[in-house]
Amino acid sequence: MTAIQSEWSLWTRDPEINGVLEVARELNIGFVPYSPLGRGLLKAMTSCQFLVLEIFNV
């Protein structure tokens, strides 16, 4: 095995808690995170902020 892919984001820290990162480090296996920005949650918040600014002409 050369790499492990798992969700690891601001809201999902499971690889840290369940020991996956530690084992990958010990066995020299790469770790490839997906959804590091929380599956677009930050983008959604930014879009909402722009919408509010546009509605109120700020």
Secondary structure, DSSP 8 states (H G I E B T S, - for coil): --EEEEE--SS--HHHHSSHHHHHHHTT-EEEEE-TTTTTHHHHHHHHHHHHHHHTT-
